[in-house]
Amino acid sequence: MAVLPGSPPVEVHLKRSSRARRFSLRVSRLDGKVTLSMPLRAREGEALAFLKGNEGWLRQTLSAMPASALKPVGFGVAIPVEGRDLAVTPATGRGVRVEGKRLLVPGDPATVGPRVAAWLKVLARDRLATASTRYAGLVGRSYTSLAIRDTRSRWGSCSPDGRLMYSWRLILAPPQILDYVAAHEVAHLVELNHSPAYWRVVTGICPDWKRHRDWLKANGSTLHGFRFQD
C-alpha cells in the first residue's frame, strides 16, 4: 500500500496484474477504496509518479463521493436473501435459519453480522456449485475448483485452468441473477473471451442473459450496501 501525502493523505492499494498493460487508477463507488493497477514488471517508483500526476483527478473524484451509507446488519434489519427480504430476528438454538419472512439468528447480538455472513457464504457456495455444475454439464466441460470471495469489481471469473470464482453476495440477488452469473462464467470454459462465439454459448444455456445482466447493472450496487463486520 502507498500513501499519497497531502490534506488529507490518501491510502492507495497497489495491485500488480499480469493483464495490466499500463497504470490505471480506480476508486470504488461503494467504499472509496483507491486501487492503482500496474503491470507485473513495473517499478513502484513509476507507479508513485503516475499517482502524483493524477492527484488532481483523484482528489476531485473522492471529494465528489457521498459519505458511506453501508447498513450494518443486526437485529431488526431486513436483508435480501435470494431476492426476498428477511428480517434479522433473535432466536434460540444453534444455527441460523429461515422461518417465514424472518432470518432467525441465535447468539450474542454483537456477533449477528459475522454469523449471518458465514451462513450466507455457505448458502451461496451451495447454490453456485449447483448452478455451475448444471451449466458445465450443458456445455460438456468441467471446472477444476470453485471459490467465493467478497469481490468489488466483478461478480465472477474463470481462469484458463478452469477455476471459477464468484462473489458470495450474489446470494442476496434473485436466484435467476445468480444463475446468470454462473452461466456467464461457465461459458468461459468453452470460450475464454467475449467474442460472438462466447455469447452464443451463453445464449444457448441462458437465453434471458441480457435481462439478468441489466438487472445487475441497475441493482448490483445494492448487494454491497450491507456491512456484516464492524
C-alpha positions in Angstrom: 0.0 0.0 0.0 1.1 3.5 -0.7 0.1 6.8 0.8 -0.4 10.0 -1.3 0.7 12.8 1.0 -1.4 15.9 1.3 -4.5 17.1 3.2 -5.9 14.6 3.8 -3.4 11.8 2.9 -4.9 9.1 0.7 -4.3 5.4 1.1 -3.7 3.7 -2.3 -3.7 0.0 -2.8 -1.1 -1.1 -5.3 -2.1 -4.1 -7.4 0.2 -5.9 -9.8 -1.6 -7.7 -12.6 -0.5 -9.9 -15.5 -3.4 -8.4 -17.5 -2.3 -4.8 -16.9 -0.5 -3.1 -19.8 -0.4 0.3 -18.3 -1.1 2.1 -15.0 -4.7 2.8 -14.0 -6.5 4.3 -11.0 -9.9 3.1 -9.8 -12.0 4.5 -6.9 -14.7 2.1 -5.6 -18.1 3.7 -5.6 -19.0 1.6 -2.6 -16.4 2.4 0.0 -14.0 4.9 -1.6 -11.1 2.4 -1.8 -8.4 3.6 -4.2 -6.6 1.0 -6.3 -3.7 1.6 -8.6 -3.2 -1.3 -11.0 0.2 -1.8 -12.6 2.0 -4.2 -14.9 3.9 -7.0 -13.2 7.4 -5.7 -14.1 6.6 -2.0 -13.5 8.6 -0.2 -10.8 6.9 1.1 -7.7 8.6 4.5 -8.3 6.9 4.7 -11.7 3.6 3.9 -10.1 4.0 6.6 -7.5 4.9 9.1 -10.2 1.7 8.1 -12.1 -0.2 8.6 -8.9 1.2 12.0 -8.2 0.5 13.0 -11.8 -3.2 12.1 -11.3 -3.6 13.6 -7.9 -5.9 16.3 -9.0 -8.3 13.9 -10.6 -8.1 11.5 -7.6 -8.9 14.2 -5.0 -11.7 15.6 -7.1 -13.3 12.1 -7.5 -13.0 11.4 -3.8 -14.5 14.7 -2.8 -17.5 14.2 -5.1 -18.3 10.8 -3.4 -21.2 10.7 -0.9 -20.5 9.6 2.6 -20.6 5.8 3.1 -24.2 4.6 3.7 -23.5 0.9 4.3 -26.2 -0.5 6.5 -24.8 -2.6 9.4 -26.5 -5.9 9.8 -28.1 -6.5 13.2 -31.4 -7.4 14.8 -34.3 -5.6 13.2 -32.6 -5.0 9.9 -34.1 -6.6 6.7 -31.7 -8.1 4.2 -32.4 -9.8 0.9 -31.8 -13.5 0.7 -32.2 -15.0 -2.7 -34.1 -11.8 -3.6 -36.5 -12.0 -0.7 -36.4 -9.5 2.2 -36.0 -11.3 5.6 -36.0 -9.5 9.0 -33.0 -10.5 11.1 -34.6 -11.7 14.3 -33.1 -13.0 17.6 -33.8 -16.7 18.2 -32.8 -19.6 20.4 -31.0 -22.7 19.3 -27.6 -23.0 17.5 -28.0 -22.4 13.8 -29.1 -19.5 11.6 -32.4 -20.5 9.8 -35.2 -19.0 7.8 -38.7 -19.1 9.1 -41.4 -17.3 7.0 -40.2 -13.7 6.5 -37.6 -13.9 9.3 -34.0 -14.8 9.4 -33.6 -16.3 12.9 -30.1 -15.8 14.4 -29.3 -17.1 17.8 -26.4 -15.9 20.0 -24.8 -12.7 21.1 -26.2 -9.6 19.3 -22.7 -8.3 18.9 -21.9 -11.2 16.5 -25.0 -11.1 14.4 -23.3 -9.6 11.3 -20.5 -12.1 11.1 -22.8 -15.1 11.8 -25.2 -14.0 9.1 -22.3 -13.5 6.7 -21.0 -17.0 7.4 -24.4 -18.5 6.8 -24.9 -16.6 3.6 -21.5 -17.8 2.3 -22.3 -21.4 2.9 -25.7 -20.9 1.1 -24.0 -19.0 -1.8 -21.4 -21.7 -2.3 -24.1 -24.4 -2.4 -26.2 -22.5 -4.9 -23.3 -21.5 -7.1 -21.8 -25.0 -7.1 -25.2 -26.4 -8.1 -25.7 -23.9 -10.9 -22.1 -24.2 -12.2 -22.2 -28.0 -12.3 -25.5 -27.8 -14.2 -24.2 -25.4 -16.8 -20.9 -27.2 -17.1 -22.8 -30.3 -18.0 -24.8 -28.4 -20.6 -21.6 -27.2 -22.4 -19.8 -30.5 -21.9 -16.9 -29.1 -19.8 -15.9 -29.3 -16.2 -14.3 -26.8 -13.8 -11.4 -27.6 -11.5 -12.4 -25.6 -8.4 -14.9 -23.1 -7.1 -14.2 -20.3 -4.6 -16.2 -17.5 -3.2 -14.9 -14.0 -2.3 -16.3 -10.6 -1.3 -15.2 -9.1 -4.6 -15.9 -5.5 -5.5 -15.0 -5.1 -9.2 -16.6 -8.3 -10.6 -19.3 -10.8 -9.9 -17.3 -13.8 -11.1 -14.3 -15.0 -13.0 -13.0 -18.1 -14.8 -9.2 -18.8 -15.1 -7.6 -20.5 -18.1 -7.2 -23.7 -16.0 -10.9 -23.8 -15.1 -11.0 -22.3 -11.7 -14.3 -20.4 -11.0 -14.6 -17.6 -8.6 -17.8 -15.8 -7.5 -18.9 -13.0 -5.2 -20.8 -14.6 -2.3 -23.1 -11.5 -2.3 -24.9 -13.0 -5.3 -26.9 -14.9 -2.8 -28.6 -11.6 -1.9 -30.0 -11.3 -5.5 -32.9 -13.2 -7.0 -32.0 -16.8 -7.9 -32.1 -16.2 -11.7 -29.4 -13.5 -11.3 -27.1 -15.9 -9.5 -27.8 -18.5 -12.2 -26.9 -16.0 -15.0 -23.5 -15.2 -13.5 -22.8 -18.9 -13.2 -23.8 -19.4 -16.8 -21.6 -16.4 -17.8 -18.5 -17.8 -16.1 -19.1 -21.4 -17.1 -19.3 -20.3 -20.8 -15.7 -19.2 -20.4 -14.8 -22.9 -20.1 -15.6 -23.1 -23.8 -14.5 -19.6 -24.9 -12.1 -17.7 -22.7 -13.1 -14.3 -24.3 -16.1 -12.2 -25.0 -16.3 -13.0 -28.8 -19.5 -13.6 -30.7 -18.8 -17.3 -30.3 -18.7 -16.9 -26.5 -22.1 -15.0 -26.4 -23.6 -17.8 -28.5 -22.6 -20.2 -25.8 -24.2 -18.0 -23.1 -27.4 -17.7 -25.1 -27.6 -21.4 -25.6 -27.6 -22.1 -21.8 -29.2 -18.9 -20.5 -31.5 -17.3 -23.2 -32.5 -14.4 -20.9 -29.0 -13.3 -20.0 -29.5 -9.8 -21.3 -32.3 -9.1 -18.9 -30.4 -10.5 -16.0 -27.3 -8.5 -16.9 -29.4 -5.4 -17.0 -30.7 -6.2 -13.5 -27.2 -6.4 -12.2 -26.2 -3.2 -13.8 -29.1 -1.4 -12.3 -29.2 -3.1 -8.9 -25.8 -4.7 -8.3 -24.6 -1.9 -6.0 -27.4 -2.7 -3.5 -25.9 -6.1 -2.9 -22.9 -4.3 -1.5 -25.0 -2.0 0.6 -24.7 -4.1 3.8 -21.9 -4.2 6.3 -21.5 -7.5 8.1 -18.4 -6.7 10.0 -17.6 -3.8 12.3 
